[in-house]
Amino acid sequence: EERSCGRTTIKTVGRSRLVPSSVCPIFECEWAAASEVSAKAQIVLEVRTSSRDLIASTSVPIVQLFHGFEKEEEADVENWVSLEGGAQILLRAQFGGECPPSTRRRSLFRSWSLHRIGKI
């Protein structure tokens, strides 16, 4: 999904599944940037309700996230990111290297298969 805000183009590269309310929820969302990423690029984190109402959000410049690493080297980082309202999210990110194989097709097929078996 791409949208434009004045001169800025925002592109959605990943979304997590809806996570049930819990004390320590885990949101998993794999994505990869296929081309060179601008130095001005930011990761926008939004936490929403099941009806898509915004609860909290923040944005993290990618340059800040991987500060101190060269473009040629691989990096794994873990940073606590503060959201509006005082909540925090532990953001784990990887820069460089190969993208992990996606399990999206397999999990979609498994869901469909189980659904079909239940209907037989």
Distance bins in CASP14 RR format, pairs under 12 A and 6 or more apart:
PFRMAT RR
TARGET T0000
AUTHOR 0000-0000-0000
RMODE 2
METHOD distances of the structure
MODEL  1
1 9 0 0 0 0 0 1 0 0 0 0 0
1 10 0 0 0 0 1 0 0 0 0 0 0
1 11 1 0 0 1 0 0 0 0 0 0 0
1 12 1 0 1 0 0 0 0 0 0 0 0
1 13 0 0 0 0 1 0 0 0 0 0 0
1 14 0 0 0 0 1 0 0 0 0 0 0
1 15 0 0 0 0 1 0 0 0 0 0 0
2 8 0 0 0 0 0 1 0 0 0 0 0
2 9 1 0 0 1 0 0 0 0 0 0 0
2 10 1 0 0 1 0 0 0 0 0 0 0
2 11 1 0 1 0 0 0 0 0 0 0 0
2 12 1 0 0 1 0 0 0 0 0 0 0
2 13 0 0 0 0 0 1 0 0 0 0 0
3 9 1 0 0 1 0 0 0 0 0 0 0
3 10 1 0 1 0 0 0 0 0 0 0 0
3 11 0 0 0 0 1 0 0 0 0 0 0
3 12 0 0 0 0 1 0 0 0 0 0 0
3 44 0 0 0 0 0 1 0 0 0 0 0
4 10 1 0 0 1 0 0 0 0 0 0 0
4 11 0 0 0 0 0 1 0 0 0 0 0
5 11 0 0 0 0 0 1 0 0 0 0 0
5 44 0 0 0 0 0 1 0 0 0 0 0
7 40 0 0 0 0 0 1 0 0 0 0 0
8 38 0 0 0 0 0 1 0 0 0 0 0
8 40 0 0 0 0 1 0 0 0 0 0 0
8 41 0 0 0 0 0 1 0 0 0 0 0
8 42 0 0 0 0 1 0 0 0 0 0 0
8 44 0 0 0 0 0 1 0 0 0 0 0
8 59 0 0 0 0 0 1 0 0 0 0 0
9 38 0 0 0 0 0 1 0 0 0 0 0
9 40 0 0 0 0 0 1 0 0 0 0 0
9 41 0 0 0 0 0 1 0 0 0 0 0
9 42 0 0 0 0 0 1 0 0 0 0 0
10 41 0 0 0 0 0 1 0 0 0 0 0
10 42 0 0 0 0 1 0 0 0 0 0 0
10 43 0 0 0 0 0 1 0 0 0 0 0
10 44 1 0 0 1 0 0 0 0 0 0 0
10 46 0 0 0 0 0 1 0 0 0 0 0
10 59 0 0 0 0 0 1 0 0 0 0 0
11 31 0 0 0 0 0 1 0 0 0 0 0
11 33 0 0 0 0 1 0 0 0 0 0 0
11 34 0 0 0 0 0 1 0 0 0 0 0
11 35 0 0 0 0 0 1 0 0 0 0 0
11 37 0 0 0 0 0 1 0 0 0 0 0
11 38 0 0 0 0 0 1 0 0 0 0 0
11 41 0 0 0 0 1 0 0 0 0 0 0
11 42 0 0 0 0 0 1 0 0 0 0 0
11 43 0 0 0 0 0 1 0 0 0 0 0
11 44 0 0 0 0 0 1 0 0 0 0 0
12 29 0 0 0 0 0 1 0 0 0 0 0
12 31 0 0 0 0 1 0 0 0 0 0 0
12 43 0 0 0 0 0 1 0 0 0 0 0
12 44 0 0 0 0 1 0 0 0 0 0 0
12 46 0 0 0 0 0 1 0 0 0 0 0
13 29 0 0 0 0 1 0 0 0 0 0 0
13 30 0 0 0 0 1 0 0 0 0 0 0
13 31 1 0 1 0 0 0 0 0 0 0 0
13 32 1 0 0 1 0 0 0 0 0 0 0
13 33 1 0 0 1 0 0 0 0 0 0 0
13 34 0 0 0 0 1 0 0 0 0 0 0
13 35 0 0 0 0 0 1 0 0 0 0 0
13 37 0 0 0 0 0 1 0 0 0 0 0
13 41 0 0 0 0 0 1 0 0 0 0 0
13 42 0 0 0 0 0 1 0 0 0 0 0
13 43 0 0 0 0 1 0 0 0 0 0 0
13 44 0 0 0 0 0 1 0 0 0 0 0
13 62 0 0 0 0 0 1 0 0 0 0 0
13 99 0 0 0 0 0 1 0 0 0 0 0
14 27 0 0 0 0 0 1 0 0 0 0 0
14 28 0 0 0 0 0 1 0 0 0 0 0
14 29 1 0 1 0 0 0 0 0 0 0 0
14 30 1 0 0 1 0 0 0 0 0 0 0
14 31 1 0 1 0 0 0 0 0 0 0 0
14 32 0 0 0 0 1 0 0 0 0 0 0
14 33 0 0 0 0 0 1 0 0 0 0 0
14 43 0 0 0 0 0 1 0 0 0 0 0
14 44 0 0 0 0 0 1 0 0 0 0 0
14 45 0 0 0 0 0 1 0 0 0 0 0
14 46 0 0 0 0 0 1 0 0 0 0 0
14 102 0 0 0 0 0 1 0 0 0 0 0
14 104 0 0 0 0 0 1 0 0 0 0 0
15 27 0 0 0 0 1 0 0 0 0 0 0
15 28 0 0 0 0 0 1 0 0 0 0 0
15 29 1 0 0 1 0 0 0 0 0 0 0
15 30 0 0 0 0 0 1 0 0 0 0 0
15 31 0 0 0 0 1 0 0 0 0 0 0
15 44 0 0 0 0 0 1 0 0 0 0 0
15 45 0 0 0 0 0 1 0 0 0 0 0
15 46 0 0 0 0 1 0 0 0 0 0 0
15 47 0 0 0 0 0 1 0 0 0 0 0
15 48 0 0 0 0 1 0 0 0 0 0 0
15 52 0 0 0 0 0 1 0 0 0 0 0
15 104 0 0 0 0 0 1 0 0 0 0 0
16 25 0 0 0 0 1 0 0 0 0 0 0
16 26 0 0 0 0 1 0 0 0 0 0 0
16 27 1 0 1 0 0 0 0 0 0 0 0
16 28 1 0 1 0 0 0 0 0 0 0 0
16 29 1 0 1 0 0 0 0 0 0 0 0
16 30 0 0 0 0 1 0 0 0 0 0 0
16 31 0 0 0 0 0 1 0 0 0 0 0
16 45 0 0 0 0 0 1 0 0 0 0 0
16 46 0 0 0 0 0 1 0 0 0 0 0
16 47 0 0 0 0 1 0 0 0 0 0 0
16 48 0 0 0 0 0 1 0 0 0 0 0
16 89 0 0 0 0 0 1 0 0 0 0 0
17 25 0 0 0 0 0 1 0 0 0 0 0
17 26 0 0 0 0 0 1 0 0 0 0 0
17 27 0 0 0 0 1 0 0 0 0 0 0
17 28 1 0 0 1 0 0 0 0 0 0 0
17 29 0 0 0 0 1 0 0 0 0 0 0
17 30 0 0 0 0 0 1 0 0 0 0 0
17 50 0 0 0 0 0 1 0 0 0 0 0
17 104 0 0 0 0 0 1 0 0 0 0 0
17 107 0 0 0 0 1 0 0 0 0 0 0
17 108 0 0 0 0 0 1 0 0 0 0 0
17 111 0 0 0 0 0 1 0 0 0 0 0
18 25 0 0 0 0 0 1 0 0 0 0 0
18 27 0 0 0 0 1 0 0 0 0 0 0
18 28 0 0 0 0 0 1 0 0 0 0 0
18 29 0 0 0 0 0 1 0 0 0 0 0
18 47 0 0 0 0 0 1 0 0 0 0 0
18 48 0 0 0 0 1 0 0 0 0 0 0
18 49 0 0 0 0 1 0 0 0 0 0 0
18 50 1 0 1 0 0 0 0 0 0 0 0
18 51 0 0 0 0 0 1 0 0 0 0 0
18 52 0 0 0 0 0 1 0 0 0 0 0
19 25 1 0 1 0 0 0 0 0 0 0 0
19 26 1 0 0 1 0 0 0 0 0 0 0
19 27 1 0 1 0 0 0 0 0 0 0 0
19 28 0 0 0 0 1 0 0 0 0 0 0
19 29 0 0 0 0 0 1 0 0 0 0 0
19 47 0 0 0 0 1 0 0 0 0 0 0
19 48 0 0 0 0 0 1 0 0 0 0 0
19 49 0 0 0 0 0 1 0 0 0 0 0
19 50 0 0 0 0 1 0 0 0 0 0 0
19 89 0 0 0 0 0 1 0 0 0 0 0
20 26 0 0 0 0 0 1 0 0 0 0 0
20 27 0 0 0 0 0 1 0 0 0 0 0
20 49 0 0 0 0 0 1 0 0 0 0 0
20 50 0 0 0 0 1 0 0 0 0 0 0
21 47 0 0 0 0 0 1 0 0 0 0 0
21 49 0 0 0 0 1 0 0 0 0 0 0
21 50 0 0 0 0 1 0 0 0 0 0 0
21 55 0 0 0 0 0 1 0 0 0 0 0
24 87 0 0 0 0 0 1 0 0 0 0 0
24 88 0 0 0 0 0 1 0 0 0 0 0
24 89 0 0 0 0 0 1 0 0 0 0 0
24 90 0 0 0 0 1 0 0 0 0 0 0
25 47 0 0 0 0 1 0 0 0 0 0 0
25 55 0 0 0 0 0 1 0 0 0 0 0
25 87 0 0 0 0 0 1 0 0 0 0 0
25 89 0 0 0 0 1 0 0 0 0 0 0
25 90 0 0 0 0 0 1 0 0 0 0 0
26 89 0 0 0 0 0 1 0 0 0 0 0
26 90 0 0 0 0 1 0 0 0 0 0 0
26 92 0 0 0 0 0 1 0 0 0 0 0
27 45 0 0 0 0 1 0 0 0 0 0 0
27 46 0 0 0 0 0 1 0 0 0 0 0
27 47 0 0 0 0 1 0 0 0 0 0 0
27 48 0 0 0 0 0 1 0 0 0 0 0
27 89 1 0 0 1 0 0 0 0 0 0 0
27 90 0 0 0 0 0 1 0 0 0 0 0
27 91 0 0 0 0 1 0 0 0 0 0 0
27 92 0 0 0 0 0 1 0 0 0 0 0
28 91 0 0 0 0 0 1 0 0 0 0 0
28 92 0 0 0 0 1 0 0 0 0 0 0
28 100 0 0 0 0 0 1 0 0 0 0 0
28 102 0 0 0 0 0 1 0 0 0 0 0
28 103 0 0 0 0 0 1 0 0 0 0 0
28 104 0 0 0 0 0 1 0 0 0 0 0
28 107 0 0 0 0 0 1 0 0 0 0 0
29 43 0 0 0 0 0 1 0 0 0 0 0
29 45 0 0 0 0 1 0 0 0 0 0 0
29 46 0 0 0 0 0 1 0 0 0 0 0
29 89 0 0 0 0 0 1 0 0 0 0 0
29 91 0 0 0 0 0 1 0 0 0 0 0
29 92 0 0 0 0 0 1 0 0 0 0 0
29 93 0 0 0 0 0 1 0 0 0 0 0
29 102 0 0 0 0 0 1 0 0 0 0 0
29 104 0 0 0 0 0 1 0 0 0 0 0
30 92 0 0 0 0 0 1 0 0 0 0 0
30 93 0 0 0 0 0 1 0 0 0 0 0
30 94 0 0 0 0 1 0 0 0 0 0 0
30 99 1 0 0 1 0 0 0 0 0 0 0
30 100 1 0 0 1 0 0 0 0 0 0 0
30 101 0 0 0 0 1 0 0 0 0 0 0
30 102 1 0 0 1 0 0 0 0 0 0 0
30 103 0 0 0 0 1 0 0 0 0 0 0
30 104 1 0 0 1 0 0 0 0 0 0 0
30 107 0 0 0 0 0 1 0 0 0 0 0
31 37 0 0 0 0 0 1 0 0 0 0 0
31 43 0 0 0 0 1 0 0 0 0 0 0
31 93 0 0 0 0 0 1 0 0 0 0 0
31 94 0 0 0 0 0 1 0 0 0 0 0
31 99 0 0 0 0 1 0 0 0 0 0 0
31 100 0 0 0 0 0 1 0 0 0 0 0
31 102 0 0 0 0 1 0 0 0 0 0 0
31 104 0 0 0 0 0 1 0 0 0 0 0
32 93 0 0 0 0 0 1 0 0 0 0 0
32 94 0 0 0 0 1 0 0 0 0 0 0
32 95 0 0 0 0 0 1 0 0 0 0 0
32 96 0 0 0 0 1 0 0 0 0 0 0
32 97 0 0 0 0 0 1 0 0 0 0 0
32 98 0 0 0 0 1 0 0 0 0 0 0
32 99 1 0 1 0 0 0 0 0 0 0 0
32 100 0 0 0 0 1 0 0 0 0 0 0
32 101 0 0 0 0 0 1 0 0 0 0 0
32 102 0 0 0 0 1 0 0 0 0 0 0
33 41 1 0 0 1 0 0 0 0 0 0 0
33 43 0 0 0 0 0 1 0 0 0 0 0
33 62 0 0 0 0 1 0 0 0 0 0 0
33 93 0 0 0 0 0 1 0 0 0 0 0
33 94 0 0 0 0 0 1 0 0 0 0 0
33 95 0 0 0 0 1 0 0 0 0 0 0
33 96 0 0 0 0 1 0 0 0 0 0 0
33 99 0 0 0 0 1 0 0 0 0 0 0
34 99 0 0 0 0 1 0 0 0 0 0 0
35 41 0 0 0 0 0 1 0 0 0 0 0
36 62 0 0 0 0 0 1 0 0 0 0 0
36 71 0 0 0 0 1 0 0 0 0 0 0
37 43 0 0 0 0 0 1 0 0 0 0 0
37 61 0 0 0 0 0 1 0 0 0 0 0
37 62 1 0 0 1 0 0 0 0 0 0 0
37 63 0 0 0 0 1 0 0 0 0 0 0
37 65 0 0 0 0 0 1 0 0 0 0 0
37 66 0 0 0 0 1 0 0 0 0 0 0
37 71 0 0 0 0 1 0 0 0 0 0 0
37 93 0 0 0 0 0 1 0 0 0 0 0
37 95 0 0 0 0 1 0 0 0 0 0 0
37 96 0 0 0 0 0 1 0 0 0 0 0
38 61 0 0 0 0 0 1 0 0 0 0 0
38 62 0 0 0 0 1 0 0 0 0 0 0
38 63 0 0 0 0 1 0 0 0 0 0 0
39 61 0 0 0 0 1 0 0 0 0 0 0
39 62 1 0 0 1 0 0 0 0 0 0 0
39 63 1 0 1 0 0 0 0 0 0 0 0
39 64 0 0 0 0 0 1 0 0 0 0 0
39 66 0 0 0 0 0 1 0 0 0 0 0
39 67 0 0 0 0 0 1 0 0 0 0 0
39 71 0 0 0 0 0 1 0 0 0 0 0
40 59 0 0 0 0 0 1 0 0 0 0 0
40 61 1 0 0 1 0 0 0 0 0 0 0
40 62 0 0 0 0 1 0 0 0 0 0 0
40 63 0 0 0 0 1 0 0 0 0 0 0
40 64 0 0 0 0 0 1 0 0 0 0 0
41 59 0 0 0 0 0 1 0 0 0 0 0
41 60 0 0 0 0 0 1 0 0 0 0 0
41 61 1 0 0 1 0 0 0 0 0 0 0
41 62 1 0 1 0 0 0 0 0 0 0 0
41 63 1 0 0 1 0 0 0 0 0 0 0
41 64 0 0 0 0 0 1 0 0 0 0 0
41 65 0 0 0 0 1 0 0 0 0 0 0
41 66 0 0 0 0 0 1 0 0 0 0 0
42 57 0 0 0 0 0 1 0 0 0 0 0
42 58 0 0 0 0 1 0 0 0 0 0 0
42 59 1 0 1 0 0 0 0 0 0 0 0
42 60 1 0 0 1 0 0 0 0 0 0 0
42 61 1 0 1 0 0 0 0 0 0 0 0
42 62 1 0 0 1 0 0 0 0 0 0 0
42 63 0 0 0 0 1 0 0 0 0 0 0
42 64 0 0 0 0 1 0 0 0 0 0 0
42 65 0 0 0 0 1 0 0 0 0 0 0
42 81 0 0 0 0 0 1 0 0 0 0 0
43 57 0 0 0 0 0 1 0 0 0 0 0
43 58 0 0 0 0 1 0 0 0 0 0 0
43 59 1 0 0 1 0 0 0 0 0 0 0
43 60 1 0 1 0 0 0 0 0 0 0 0
43 61 0 0 0 0 1 0 0 0 0 0 0
43 62 1 0 0 1 0 0 0 0 0 0 0
43 63 0 0 0 0 0 1 0 0 0 0 0
43 64 0 0 0 0 1 0 0 0 0 0 0
43 65 1 0 0 1 0 0 0 0 0 0 0
43 66 0 0 0 0 0 1 0 0 0 0 0
43 77 0 0 0 0 0 1 0 0 0 0 0
43 79 0 0 0 0 0 1 0 0 0 0 0
43 81 0 0 0 0 1 0 0 0 0 0 0
43 89 0 0 0 0 0 1 0 0 0 0 0
43 91 1 0 0 1 0 0 0 0 0 0 0
43 92 0 0 0 0 0 1 0 0 0 0 0
43 93 1 0 0 1 0 0 0 0 0 0 0
43 95 0 0 0 0 0 1 0 0 0 0 0
44 54 0 0 0 0 0 1 0 0 0 0 0
44 56 0 0 0 0 0 1 0 0 0 0 0
44 57 1 0 0 1 0 0 0 0 0 0 0
44 58 1 0 0 1 0 0 0 0 0 0 0
44 59 1 0 1 0 0 0 0 0 0 0 0
44 60 0 0 0 0 1 0 0 0 0 0 0
44 61 0 0 0 0 0 1 0 0 0 0 0
44 62 0 0 0 0 0 1 0 0 0 0 0
44 81 0 0 0 0 0 1 0 0 0 0 0
44 83 0 0 0 0 0 1 0 0 0 0 0
44 91 0 0 0 0 0 1 0 0 0 0 0
45 54 0 0 0 0 0 1 0 0 0 0 0
45 55 0 0 0 0 0 1 0 0 0 0 0
45 56 0 0 0 0 1 0 0 0 0 0 0
45 57 1 0 0 1 0 0 0 0 0 0 0
45 58 1 0 1 0 0 0 0 0 0 0 0
45 59 1 0 0 1 0 0 0 0 0 0 0
45 60 1 0 0 1 0 0 0 0 0 0 0
45 65 0 0 0 0 0 1 0 0 0 0 0
45 79 0 0 0 0 0 1 0 0 0 0 0
45 80 0 0 0 0 0 1 0 0 0 0 0
45 81 1 0 0 1 0 0 0 0 0 0 0
45 82 0 0 0 0 0 1 0 0 0 0 0
45 83 1 0 0 1 0 0 0 0 0 0 0
45 84 0 0 0 0 0 1 0 0 0 0 0
45 87 0 0 0 0 0 1 0 0 0 0 0
45 88 0 0 0 0 0 1 0 0 0 0 0
45 89 1 0 0 1 0 0 0 0 0 0 0
45 90 0 0 0 0 0 1 0 0 0 0 0
45 91 1 0 0 1 0 0 0 0 0 0 0
45 93 0 0 0 0 0 1 0 0 0 0 0
46 52 0 0 0 0 1 0 0 0 0 0 0
46 53 0 0 0 0 0 1 0 0 0 0 0
46 54 1 0 0 1 0 0 0 0 0 0 0
46 55 0 0 0 0 1 0 0 0 0 0 0
46 56 1 0 0 1 0 0 0 0 0 0 0
46 57 1 0 1 0 0 0 0 0 0 0 0
46 58 0 0 0 0 1 0 0 0 0 0 0
46 59 0 0 0 0 1 0 0 0 0 0 0
46 83 0 0 0 0 1 0 0 0 0 0 0
46 84 0 0 0 0 0 1 0 0 0 0 0
46 89 0 0 0 0 0 1 0 0 0 0 0
47 53 0 0 0 0 0 1 0 0 0 0 0
47 54 1 0 0 1 0 0 0 0 0 0 0
47 55 1 0 1 0 0 0 0 0 0 0 0
47 56 1 0 1 0 0 0 0 0 0 0 0
47 57 1 0 0 1 0 0 0 0 0 0 0
47 58 0 0 0 0 1 0 0 0 0 0 0
47 81 0 0 0 0 0 1 0 0 0 0 0
47 83 1 0 0 1 0 0 0 0 0 0 0
47 84 0 0 0 0 1 0 0 0 0 0 0
47 85 0 0 0 0 0 1 0 0 0 0 0
47 86 0 0 0 0 0 1 0 0 0 0 0
47 87 1 0 0 1 0 0 0 0 0 0 0
47 88 0 0 0 0 0 1 0 0 0 0 0
47 89 1 0 0 1 0 0 0 0 0 0 0
48 54 1 0 1 0 0 0 0 0 0 0 0
48 55 1 0 0 1 0 0 0 0 0 0 0
48 56 0 0 0 0 1 0 0 0 0 0 0
48 57 0 0 0 0 1 0 0 0 0 0 0
48 83 0 0 0 0 0 1 0 0 0 0 0
49 55 1 0 0 1 0 0 0 0 0 0 0
49 56 0 0 0 0 0 1 0 0 0 0 0
54 83 0 0 0 0 0 1 0 0 0 0 0
54 84 0 0 0 0 1 0 0 0 0 0 0
54 85 0 0 0 0 0 1 0 0 0 0 0
55 83 0 0 0 0 1 0 0 0 0 0 0
55 84 0 0 0 0 1 0 0 0 0 0 0
55 85 0 0 0 0 1 0 0 0 0 0 0
55 86 0 0 0 0 0 1 0 0 0 0 0
55 87 0 0 0 0 1 0 0 0 0 0 0
55 89 0 0 0 0 0 1 0 0 0 0 0
56 81 0 0 0 0 0 1 0 0 0 0 0
56 82 0 0 0 0 1 0 0 0 0 0 0
56 83 1 1 0 0 0 0 0 0 0 0 0
56 84 1 0 1 0 0 0 0 0 0 0 0
56 85 1 0 0 1 0 0 0 0 0 0 0
56 86 1 0 0 1 0 0 0 0 0 0 0
56 87 1 0 1 0 0 0 0 0 0 0 0
56 88 0 0 0 0 1 0 0 0 0 0 0
56 89 0 0 0 0 1 0 0 0 0 0 0
57 81 0 0 0 0 0 1 0 0 0 0 0
57 82 0 0 0 0 0 1 0 0 0 0 0
57 83 1 0 0 1 0 0 0 0 0 0 0
57 84 1 0 0 1 0 0 0 0 0 0 0
57 85 0 0 0 0 0 1 0 0 0 0 0
57 87 0 0 0 0 0 1 0 0 0 0 0
57 89 0 0 0 0 0 1 0 0 0 0 0
58 64 0 0 0 0 0 1 0 0 0 0 0
58 65 0 0 0 0 0 1 0 0 0 0 0
58 79 0 0 0 0 0 1 0 0 0 0 0
58 80 0 0 0 0 0 1 0 0 0 0 0
58 81 1 0 1 0 0 0 0 0 0 0 0
58 82 1 0 0 1 0 0 0 0 0 0 0
58 83 1 0 1 0 0 0 0 0 0 0 0
58 84 1 0 0 1 0 0 0 0 0 0 0
58 85 0 0 0 0 1 0 0 0 0 0 0
58 86 0 0 0 0 0 1 0 0 0 0 0
58 87 0 0 0 0 1 0 0 0 0 0 0
58 88 0 0 0 0 1 0 0 0 0 0 0
58 89 0 0 0 0 1 0 0 0 0 0 0
58 91 0 0 0 0 1 0 0 0 0 0 0
59 65 0 0 0 0 0 1 0 0 0 0 0
59 81 0 0 0 0 1 0 0 0 0 0 0
59 82 0 0 0 0 0 1 0 0 0 0 0
59 83 0 0 0 0 0 1 0 0 0 0 0
59 84 0 0 0 0 0 1 0 0 0 0 0
59 91 0 0 0 0 0 1 0 0 0 0 0
60 66 0 0 0 0 0 1 0 0 0 0 0
60 67 0 0 0 0 0 1 0 0 0 0 0
60 77 0 0 0 0 0 1 0 0 0 0 0
60 79 1 0 0 1 0 0 0 0 0 0 0
60 80 0 0 0 0 0 1 0 0 0 0 0
60 81 1 0 1 0 0 0 0 0 0 0 0
60 82 0 0 0 0 1 0 0 0 0 0 0
60 83 0 0 0 0 0 1 0 0 0 0 0
60 89 0 0 0 0 1 0 0 0 0 0 0
60 91 1 0 0 1 0 0 0 0 0 0 0
60 93 0 0 0 0 1 0 0 0 0 0 0
61 67 0 0 0 0 1 0 0 0 0 0 0
61 79 0 0 0 0 0 1 0 0 0 0 0
61 81 0 0 0 0 0 1 0 0 0 0 0
62 69 0 0 0 0 0 1 0 0 0 0 0
62 71 0 0 0 0 0 1 0 0 0 0 0
62 75 0 0 0 0 0 1 0 0 0 0 0
62 77 0 0 0 0 0 1 0 0 0 0 0
62 79 0 0 0 0 0 1 0 0 0 0 0
62 91 0 0 0 0 0 1 0 0 0 0 0
62 93 0 0 0 0 1 0 0 0 0 0 0
62 95 0 0 0 0 1 0 0 0 0 0 0
63 69 0 0 0 0 0 1 0 0 0 0 0
63 71 0 0 0 0 0 1 0 0 0 0 0
63 95 0 0 0 0 0 1 0 0 0 0 0
64 77 0 0 0 0 0 1 0 0 0 0 0
64 79 0 0 0 0 1 0 0 0 0 0 0
64 81 0 0 0 0 0 1 0 0 0 0 0
64 91 0 0 0 0 0 1 0 0 0 0 0
64 93 0 0 0 0 0 1 0 0 0 0 0
65 75 0 0 0 0 1 0 0 0 0 0 0
65 76 0 0 0 0 0 1 0 0 0 0 0
65 77 1 0 0 1 0 0 0 0 0 0 0
65 78 0 0 0 0 0 1 0 0 0 0 0
65 79 1 0 0 1 0 0 0 0 0 0 0
65 80 0 0 0 0 0 1 0 0 0 0 0
65 81 0 0 0 0 1 0 0 0 0 0 0
65 91 1 0 0 1 0 0 0 0 0 0 0
65 92 0 0 0 0 0 1 0 0 0 0 0
65 93 1 0 0 1 0 0 0 0 0 0 0
65 94 0 0 0 0 0 1 0 0 0 0 0
65 95 0 0 0 0 1 0 0 0 0 0 0
66 73 0 0 0 0 1 0 0 0 0 0 0
66 74 0 0 0 0 0 1 0 0 0 0 0
66 75 1 0 1 0 0 0 0 0 0 0 0
66 76 0 0 0 0 0 1 0 0 0 0 0
66 77 1 0 0 1 0 0 0 0 0 0 0
66 79 0 0 0 0 1 0 0 0 0 0 0
66 91 0 0 0 0 0 1 0 0 0 0 0
66 93 1 0 0 1 0 0 0 0 0 0 0
66 94 0 0 0 0 1 0 0 0 0 0 0
66 95 1 0 1 0 0 0 0 0 0 0 0
66 96 0 0 0 0 1 0 0 0 0 0 0
67 75 0 0 0 0 1 0 0 0 0 0 0
67 77 0 0 0 0 1 0 0 0 0 0 0
67 79 0 0 0 0 1 0 0 0 0 0 0
67 95 0 0 0 0 0 1 0 0 0 0 0
68 75 0 0 0 0 1 0 0 0 0 0 0
68 77 0 0 0 0 0 1 0 0 0 0 0
68 95 0 0 0 0 0 1 0 0 0 0 0
69 75 1 0 1 0 0 0 0 0 0 0 0
69 76 0 0 0 0 1 0 0 0 0 0 0
69 77 0 0 0 0 1 0 0 0 0 0 0
69 93 0 0 0 0 0 1 0 0 0 0 0
69 94 0 0 0 0 0 1 0 0 0 0 0
69 95 1 0 0 1 0 0 0 0 0 0 0
69 96 0 0 0 0 1 0 0 0 0 0 0
70 95 0 0 0 0 1 0 0 0 0 0 0
70 96 0 0 0 0 0 1 0 0 0 0 0
71 95 0 0 0 0 1 0 0 0 0 0 0
71 96 0 0 0 0 1 0 0 0 0 0 0
71 97 0 0 0 0 0 1 0 0 0 0 0
72 95 0 0 0 0 0 1 0 0 0 0 0
72 96 0 0 0 0 1 0 0 0 0 0 0
72 97 0 0 0 0 0 1 0 0 0 0 0
73 94 0 0 0 0 0 1 0 0 0 0 0
73 95 0 0 0 0 1 0 0 0 0 0 0
73 96 1 0 0 1 0 0 0 0 0 0 0
73 97 0 0 0 0 1 0 0 0 0 0 0
74 93 0 0 0 0 0 1 0 0 0 0 0
74 94 1 0 0 1 0 0 0 0 0 0 0
74 95 1 0 0 1 0 0 0 0 0 0 0
74 96 1 0 1 0 0 0 0 0 0 0 0
74 97 1 0 1 0 0 0 0 0 0 0 0
74 98 0 0 0 0 1 0 0 0 0 0 0
75 92 0 0 0 0 0 1 0 0 0 0 0
75 93 0 0 0 0 1 0 0 0 0 0 0
75 94 1 0 0 1 0 0 0 0 0 0 0
75 95 1 0 1 0 0 0 0 0 0 0 0
75 96 1 0 0 1 0 0 0 0 0 0 0
75 97 0 0 0 0 1 0 0 0 0 0 0
76 91 0 0 0 0 0 1 0 0 0 0 0
76 92 1 0 0 1 0 0 0 0 0 0 0
76 93 1 0 0 1 0 0 0 0 0 0 0
76 94 1 0 1 0 0 0 0 0 0 0 0
76 95 1 0 0 1 0 0 0 0 0 0 0
76 96 0 0 0 0 1 0 0 0 0 0 0
76 97 0 0 0 0 0 1 0 0 0 0 0
77 90 0 0 0 0 0 1 0 0 0 0 0
77 91 1 0 0 1 0 0 0 0 0 0 0
77 92 1 0 0 1 0 0 0 0 0 0 0
77 93 1 0 1 0 0 0 0 0 0 0 0
77 94 1 0 0 1 0 0 0 0 0 0 0
77 95 1 0 0 1 0 0 0 0 0 0 0
77 96 0 0 0 0 0 1 0 0 0 0 0
78 89 0 0 0 0 0 1 0 0 0 0 0
78 90 1 0 0 1 0 0 0 0 0 0 0
78 91 1 0 0 1 0 0 0 0 0 0 0
78 92 1 0 1 0 0 0 0 0 0 0 0
78 93 0 0 0 0 1 0 0 0 0 0 0
78 94 0 0 0 0 0 1 0 0 0 0 0
79 88 0 0 0 0 1 0 0 0 0 0 0
79 89 0 0 0 0 1 0 0 0 0 0 0
79 90 1 0 0 1 0 0 0 0 0 0 0
79 91 1 0 1 0 0 0 0 0 0 0 0
79 92 0 0 0 0 1 0 0 0 0 0 0
79 93 1 0 0 1 0 0 0 0 0 0 0
80 86 0 0 0 0 0 1 0 0 0 0 0
80 87 0 0 0 0 0 1 0 0 0 0 0
80 88 1 0 1 0 0 0 0 0 0 0 0
80 89 1 0 0 1 0 0 0 0 0 0 0
80 90 1 0 1 0 0 0 0 0 0 0 0
80 91 1 0 0 1 0 0 0 0 0 0 0
80 92 0 0 0 0 0 1 0 0 0 0 0
81 87 0 0 0 0 1 0 0 0 0 0 0
81 88 1 0 0 1 0 0 0 0 0 0 0
81 89 1 0 1 0 0 0 0 0 0 0 0
81 90 1 0 0 1 0 0 0 0 0 0 0
81 91 1 0 1 0 0 0 0 0 0 0 0
81 92 0 0 0 0 0 1 0 0 0 0 0
81 93 0 0 0 0 0 1 0 0 0 0 0
82 88 1 0 1 0 0 0 0 0 0 0 0
82 89 0 0 0 0 1 0 0 0 0 0 0
82 90 0 0 0 0 0 1 0 0 0 0 0
82 91 0 0 0 0 0 1 0 0 0 0 0
83 89 1 0 0 1 0 0 0 0 0 0 0
83 90 0 0 0 0 0 1 0 0 0 0 0
83 91 0 0 0 0 0 1 0 0 0 0 0
94 100 0 0 0 0 1 0 0 0 0 0 0
102 108 0 0 0 0 0 1 0 0 0 0 0
103 109 0 0 0 0 0 1 0 0 0 0 0
103 110 0 0 0 0 1 0 0 0 0 0 0
103 111 0 0 0 0 0 1 0 0 0 0 0
104 110 0 0 0 0 0 1 0 0 0 0 0
104 111 0 0 0 0 0 1 0 0 0 0 0
105 111 0 0 0 0 0 1 0 0 0 0 0
105 112 0 0 0 0 0 1 0 0 0 0 0
106 112 0 0 0 0 0 1 0 0 0 0 0
106 113 0 0 0 0 0 1 0 0 0 0 0
107 113 0 0 0 0 0 1 0 0 0 0 0
107 114 0 0 0 0 0 1 0 0 0 0 0
108 114 0 0 0 0 0 1 0 0 0 0 0
108 115 0 0 0 0 0 1 0 0 0 0 0
109 115 0 0 0 0 0 1 0 0 0 0 0
109 116 0 0 0 0 0 1 0 0 0 0 0
110 116 0 0 0 0 0 1 0 0 0 0 0
110 117 0 0 0 0 0 1 0 0 0 0 0
111 117 0 0 0 0 0 1 0 0 0 0 0
111 118 0 0 0 0 0 1 0 0 0 0 0
112 118 0 0 0 0 0 1 0 0 0 0 0
112 119 0 0 0 0 0 1 0 0 0 0 0
113 119 0 0 0 0 0 1 0 0 0 0 0
113 120 0 0 0 0 0 1 0 0 0 0 0
114 120 0 0 0 0 0 1 0 0 0 0 0
END
